[in-house]
Amino acid sequence: MPDATTWETVLVFAIALVIAVIATFVVSAIASIIVRAVARRRDWAAILIRRARWPFRTVLFVAGAWISIALAFPDADWRPPVDHAFLIAMIAAGAWLVAQLFLFLADMGVSRYRMDVADNRVARRVHTQFQIVRRLVVVVIVILAVGAILLTFPGVRAVGASVLASAGIASIVAGLAAQSVLANMFAGIQIAFSEAIRVDDVVVVEGEWGRIREITLTYVVVVTWDERTVVLPCTYFTTKPFQNWTKYGSALIGSVELDVDWRISTDAMREELDRILEDEELFDGRTKVLQVTEATGGLVRVRVLVSAADSAALWDLRCLVREDLVEWIREQDAEALPQQRVLVGAEPATERADADERAGRQGQTDAASEPERPAGEAPGSRPVTGSMPRAGLFSGTADGEQRASEFTQAIPVQRADEADAAGAGADVDDGEDQPAESTR
């Protein structure tokens, strides 16, 4: 049976351990109160307490338990391996505490940049860089902690010199074995600081339209418009082309194309487009263009260009414009519905002459029945098709001319009136120089 000394030692250890546990929670509570008092009415106190509470308690408990064993069993034979175990636990708990403190600092830096605002380009850049940096720092802390734990073993310290001597060959072998992993890691770092993509960017990859949800050291998570998750390696964004719709801003221009008959009235169609977009909240007011882009195959292709503040609003706006124009053509201009014309046989010459004669008589009848023009009105003064102002993608509006200047500002373009003025100025200069030469 254990003697009285053994029971006394166990009792001392139990008391010391209970005191250590109580001291852990008391010190943790006091630290929380101090932090809240110092950072009154500030959000970072709650973030610090949430991040560092359990790592701090773990460090305090490991230290208290270690002290309890040292007080209760000062000369025990099994102390060296136990002390070694507590040393490893202290290194691990300390690394956990340091990592959480760094994550707290990262959270503080990111919290200043809100993502739920309209113009969040800088915020997305900061969030992207912090996502990569925090993961990289945590990996470095873990590696340093594992190295410190290994160095606590005497055998590892003894072979340290030989390990360092063979580190060059080992690094080459490891690099060849983990080539794809290292390539993804370096690509992730490159993405974070080159700003090719950022968190919350709208991209088109592999034919999928989605939003960047997460960027890690090895892969990128894209959530598509239908809530599917696409995971791509970081090397994809450094080796393959992709579309980034929010690189410099979220505003976009989208197109709606309709194939209609040649009898379509483009002016009436423009008026209907103006009516559709007049009070539409999805339309940002920048670009509103209707143009005929093709006239082949028995049909004409009408392209409508509209702009919106972001890709989601642009999608709904395009669908709205398409639906309203289709309904307008069906109800108001049914003759413009797509039709296929087939000419069967050739018209005889006599029938064609009779048709021309009938058309001439009809024209004379229409001219006779035309109401009398007011006095002083010119024959061509009435509005005709195409007389209303037309806005193009690169002309007709301030937005169009600004867009045109972005494409042509590097090209010296000289207008006709400027060229004539420059030529006249050159003639004047030559005339002024001639008497001077004759004087000499």
C-alpha positions in Angstrom: 0.0 0.0 0.0 1.1 3.5 -0.6 2.6 5.1 2.4 1.7 8.5 4.0 4.4 10.3 2.1 3.0 9.1 -1.3 -0.5 10.2 -0.3 0.8 13.5 0.8 2.6 14.0 -2.5 -0.5 13.1 -4.5 -2.6 15.5 -2.4 -0.1 18.3 -3.0 -0.2 17.6 -6.7 -4.0 17.6 -6.8 -4.2 20.8 -4.8 -1.6 22.4 -7.1 -3.5 21.2 -10.2 -6.8 22.6 -8.9 -5.1 25.9 -8.1 -3.6 25.9 -11.6 -7.0 25.4 -13.2 -8.7 28.0 -11.1 -5.8 30.4 -11.8 -6.1 29.8 -15.5 -9.7 30.9 -15.6 -9.2 33.8 -13.1 -6.3 35.2 -15.0 -8.1 34.7 -18.3 -11.2 36.6 -17.0 -9.0 39.4 -15.6 -7.3 39.8 -18.9 -10.6 39.9 -20.7 -11.9 42.6 -18.3 -8.7 44.7 -18.8 -9.0 44.4 -22.6 -12.6 45.4 -22.6 -11.9 48.3 -20.3 -9.0 49.6 -22.5 -10.9 49.2 -25.7 -14.3 50.4 -24.6 -16.8 51.1 -27.4 -14.4 49.5 -29.9 -14.9 46.3 -31.9 -11.4 45.0 -31.7 -11.7 43.9 -28.1 -14.3 41.3 -28.9 -12.3 40.1 -31.8 -9.2 39.7 -29.6 -11.0 37.9 -26.9 -12.7 35.6 -29.4 -9.4 34.8 -31.1 -7.0 34.5 -28.1 -9.2 33.2 -25.3 -8.6 29.5 -25.6 -5.0 29.6 -26.8 -4.2 31.9 -23.8 -6.0 29.5 -21.4 -4.2 26.5 -22.8 -0.8 28.2 -22.3 -1.8 29.1 -18.7 -3.0 25.6 -18.0 0.0 23.8 -19.4 2.3 26.2 -17.4 0.3 25.6 -14.2 0.2 21.8 -14.6 4.0 21.8 -15.2 4.6 23.9 -12.1 2.3 21.6 -10.1 4.3 18.5 -11.1 7.5 20.3 -10.3 6.3 21.2 -6.8 4.7 17.8 -6.0 7.4 15.5 -7.5 10.7 17.4 -7.4 13.0 14.4 -7.4 11.0 11.7 -9.2 12.8 9.5 -11.7 10.1 9.9 -14.4 10.4 13.7 -14.4 12.7 14.1 -17.5 10.3 12.5 -20.1 7.3 14.3 -18.4 9.2 17.6 -18.5 10.0 17.0 -22.2 6.3 16.3 -22.9 5.3 19.5 -21.2 7.9 21.4 -23.2 6.4 20.1 -26.4 2.9 21.0 -25.2 4.1 24.5 -24.3 5.7 25.1 -27.7 2.5 23.9 -29.5 0.3 26.1 -27.3 2.6 29.1 -27.8 2.5 28.6 -31.5 -1.3 28.4 -31.4 -1.4 31.7 -29.4 1.0 33.5 -31.8 -1.0 32.3 -34.8 -4.3 33.6 -33.3 -2.7 36.9 -32.4 -1.6 37.3 -36.0 -5.0 36.4 -37.3 -6.4 39.0 -34.9 -4.2 41.6 -36.5 -5.2 40.4 -39.9 -8.9 40.7 -39.0 -8.3 44.2 -37.7 -6.7 45.2 -41.0 -9.5 43.6 -43.1 -12.3 45.0 -41.0 -11.6 48.5 -42.2 -12.5 47.6 -45.8 -16.2 46.7 -46.3 -17.3 44.4 -49.0 -21.0 45.2 -48.9 -20.7 48.6 -50.6 -21.0 49.5 -54.3 -17.5 50.6 -55.0 -15.5 47.8 -53.2 -12.5 47.4 -55.6 -9.9 48.3 -53.0 -11.7 46.2 -50.3 -11.6 43.2 -52.6 -7.9 43.7 -53.3 -7.1 43.9 -49.5 -9.2 40.9 -48.7 -7.5 38.8 -51.4 -4.0 39.8 -50.2 -4.8 39.1 -46.6 -6.3 35.7 -47.4 -3.0 34.6 -48.9 -0.8 36.3 -46.4 -2.6 34.9 -43.3 -2.4 31.4 -44.7 1.3 31.8 -45.5 2.1 33.2 -42.1 0.2 30.4 -40.3 2.2 27.8 -42.4 5.4 29.5 -41.4 4.4 29.5 -37.7 3.5 25.8 -37.9 6.8 24.9 -39.6 8.8 26.9 -36.9 6.9 25.2 -34.1 7.5 21.7 -35.6 11.2 22.6 -36.0 11.4 23.8 -32.4 9.8 20.6 -31.2 12.2 18.4 -33.2 15.1 20.3 -31.8 14.1 19.3 -28.3 15.2 15.8 -29.0 18.9 15.2 -28.5 19.1 12.8 -31.4 17.8 15.4 -33.9 20.3 18.0 -32.7 23.1 15.4 -33.2 22.2 14.7 -36.8 21.5 18.4 -37.6 24.9 18.9 -39.2 24.4 16.0 -41.6 20.9 17.1 -42.4 22.1 20.5 -43.3 24.8 19.0 -45.4 22.4 17.0 -47.4 19.7 19.7 -47.5 20.7 20.8 -51.1 20.1 17.4 -52.6 17.0 16.8 -50.5 15.5 20.1 -51.6 16.1 19.2 -55.3 14.4 15.9 -54.9 11.5 17.4 -52.9 11.1 20.1 -55.4 10.9 17.6 -58.3 8.4 15.5 -56.4 6.2 18.4 -55.4 6.6 20.4 -58.5 2.8 20.9 -59.1 2.2 21.8 -55.4 5.0 24.4 -55.4 3.8 25.8 -58.7 0.3 26.3 -57.3 1.7 27.9 -54.1 3.8 30.4 -56.1 0.9 31.0 -58.4 -1.3 31.8 -55.4 1.2 34.3 -54.1 1.4 35.9 -57.6 -2.4 36.1 -57.9 -2.6 37.8 -54.5 -0.2 40.6 -55.3 -0.6 41.0 -59.1 -4.4 41.6 -58.6 -5.3 39.5 -61.7 -8.3 38.3 -59.6 -9.7 39.4 -56.3 -12.2 38.0 -53.9 -15.8 38.8 -55.1 -14.6 39.4 -58.7 -17.0 38.3 -61.5 -15.2 36.0 -63.9 -15.8 33.7 -66.8 -13.7 30.5 -66.6 -14.2 27.3 -68.6 -17.4 28.8 -70.1 -18.8 29.4 -66.6 -19.9 32.7 -65.3 -19.4 33.1 -61.5 -17.9 35.0 -58.6 -14.6 34.4 -56.8 -15.5 33.1 -53.4 -12.1 32.1 -52.0 -8.4 32.3 -52.9 -5.9 30.0 -51.2 -2.3 29.2 -51.7 -3.1 26.2 -54.0 -6.6 26.7 -55.4 -9.4 29.2 -56.2 -13.1 28.6 -55.5 -15.6 30.0 -58.0 -19.3 30.0 -57.3 -21.3 30.0 -60.5 -24.6 31.9 -61.1 -26.6 28.7 -60.5 -24.8 28.2 -57.1 -22.4 25.4 -58.3 -18.9 25.4 -56.9 -16.0 25.2 -59.3 -12.5 24.6 -57.8 -9.6 25.5 -60.0 -5.8 25.4 -59.3 -4.0 28.7 -59.0 -1.9 27.9 -62.0 -5.0 28.1 -64.2 -5.2 31.8 -63.7 -1.5 32.3 -64.5 -1.3 30.1 -67.6 -4.7 30.4 -69.3 -6.8 33.4 -70.5 -10.0 34.2 -68.6 -12.5 37.0 -68.4 -12.6 39.3 -65.4 -15.7 41.5 -65.6 -14.8 43.6 -62.5 -11.1 44.2 -62.9 -11.5 48.0 -63.2 -15.2 48.4 -62.4 -18.5 46.6 -62.3 -20.4 48.5 -65.0 -21.0 46.6 -68.2 -22.6 46.9 -71.6 -24.7 44.0 -72.9 -26.4 43.3 -76.3 -29.8 42.1 -77.4 -30.0 40.8 -81.0 -33.3 40.3 -82.9 -33.7 39.0 -86.5 -36.6 40.7 -88.1 -38.1 41.4 -91.5 -36.9 44.2 -93.8 -40.1 46.1 -93.2 -39.2 46.9 -89.6 -39.3 50.5 -88.6 -36.1 51.2 -86.7 -37.2 54.7 -85.7 -40.4 53.3 -84.1 -38.2 50.6 -82.5 -35.9 53.2 -81.0 -38.9 55.1 -79.6 -40.1 51.8 -78.0 -36.6 51.3 -76.5 -36.7 54.8 -75.1 -40.1 54.0 -73.5 -38.8 50.7 -72.0 -35.7 52.3 -70.4 -37.3 55.6 -69.4 -38.0 54.7 -65.7 -36.2 51.3 -65.5 -34.1 51.0 -62.3 -31.8 48.3 -63.9 -30.6 50.8 -66.5 -27.8 53.1 -65.4 -28.3 55.7 -68.1 -24.9 55.4 -69.8 -25.4 53.5 -73.0 -28.6 53.0 -75.1 -28.0 52.1 -78.7 -30.1 50.5 -81.4 -28.4 49.7 -84.7 -28.8 47.4 -87.7 -25.7 45.3 -87.8 -26.5 42.8 -90.6 -28.9 42.6 -93.5 -28.4 39.2 -95.1 -30.4 36.0 -95.7 -33.7 37.8 -96.1 -33.6 39.3 -92.6 -32.1 42.2 -90.9 -30.4 41.9 -87.5 -31.1 44.6 -85.0 -28.7 44.9 -82.1 -29.6 46.8 -78.9 -26.9 47.8 -76.5 -27.7 48.8 -73.0 -25.6 49.3 -69.9 -26.1 48.4 -66.2 -24.2 48.9 -62.9 -23.2 45.3 -62.6 -23.4 41.9 -64.3 -26.5 40.7 -62.4 -28.5 43.9 -63.3 -27.3 43.7 -66.9 -28.6 40.1 -67.3 -32.0 41.0 -66.0 -32.0 44.2 -68.1 -31.2 42.3 -71.3 -34.0 39.8 -70.7 -36.4 42.7 -70.0 -35.5 44.6 -73.2 -35.7 41.4 -75.3 -39.1 40.4 -73.9 -40.6 43.9 -74.3 -39.3 44.3 -77.9 -40.6 40.9 -78.9 -44.0 41.7 -77.5 -44.0 45.1 -79.2 -43.1 43.6 -82.6 -45.8 41.0 -82.3 -48.5 43.4 -81.3 -47.6 46.7 -82.9 -45.6 45.8 -86.0 -46.6 42.3 -87.1 -45.3 42.9 -90.6 -41.8 42.9 -89.2 -42.0 39.4 -87.9 -39.4 37.1 -89.6 -40.6 35.9 -93.0 -39.0 33.7 -95.7 -39.7 34.8 -99.3 -39.5 32.3 -102.2 -39.7 33.4 -105.8 -41.2 30.6 -108.0 -40.6 31.0 -111.7 -39.9 34.2 -113.6 -42.4 37.0 -114.3 -43.2 37.4 -118.1 -42.3 40.7 -119.7 -45.9 41.6 -120.6 -47.1 41.0 -117.0 -44.2 43.1 -115.7 -45.1 46.0 -118.1 -48.8 45.8 -117.0 -47.7 45.8 -113.4 -45.6 48.9 -113.9 -48.5 50.7 -115.7 -50.8 49.9 -112.9 -48.3 51.1 -110.3 -47.9 54.4 -112.3 -51.7 55.0 -112.3 -51.8 54.2 -108.6 -49.0 56.8 -108.0 -51.0 59.4 -109.9 -54.1 58.6 -107.8 -52.2 58.9 -104.5 -50.6 62.2 -105.6 -54.1 63.6 -106.5 -55.5 62.4 -103.2 -52.7 63.9 -101.1 -53.8 66.8 -99.0 -52.7 70.2 -100.0 -49.5 71.4 -98.4 -49.6 74.6 -96.3 -48.2 77.7 -98.0 -44.4 77.9 -97.8 -43.8 74.3 -96.9 -41.2 72.6 -98.9 -41.9 69.2 -100.5 -39.2 67.5 -98.5 -39.9 69.3 -95.2 -42.0 66.5 -93.7 -40.3 63.9 -91.5 -39.2 60.7 -93.2 -37.9 57.4 -91.9 -34.5 57.9 -90.3 -34.9 61.6 -89.6 -34.8 61.3 -85.8 -31.5 61.5 -84.1 -29.6 58.3 -83.9 -27.2 57.4 -81.1 -24.4 55.0 -81.9 -22.0 53.0 -79.8 -19.2 55.4 -80.7 -21.1 58.5 -81.7 -24.2 60.5 -81.1 -23.9 60.8 -77.3 -21.3 62.1 -74.8 -20.8 58.5 -73.6 -20.3 57.2 -77.1 -17.8 59.9 -78.0 -15.9 59.3 -74.8 -15.7 55.6 -75.7 -14.5 56.4 -79.2 -11.8 58.7 -77.8 -10.5 55.8 -75.7 -10.0 53.7 -78.9 -8.6 56.5 -81.1 -6.8 58.9 -78.7 -3.4 57.3 -79.6 -4.0 57.9 -83.3 -3.6 61.4 -84.7 -6.8 62.2 -86.5 -7.1 65.5 -88.4 -10.4 66.8 -89.6 -11.0 68.4 -92.9 -11.6 71.9 -91.6 -8.5 71.6 -89.4 -6.5 70.4 -92.5 -7.7 73.4 -94.5 -6.9 75.8 -91.7 -3.4 74.3 -91.4 -2.9 74.6 -95.2 -4.0 78.2 -95.2 -1.7 78.9 -92.3 1.2 77.3 -94.1 0.5 79.5 -97.2 0.5 82.6 -95.0 3.8 81.7 -93.5 5.3 81.1 -96.9 4.0 84.5 -98.1 5.6 86.2 -95.1 8.9 84.5 -95.6 9.2 85.4 -99.3 9.8 89.2 -98.9 12.5 88.5 -96.3 14.4 86.3 -98.8 14.1 88.9 -101.6 15.3 91.6 -99.2 18.5 89.7 -98.7 
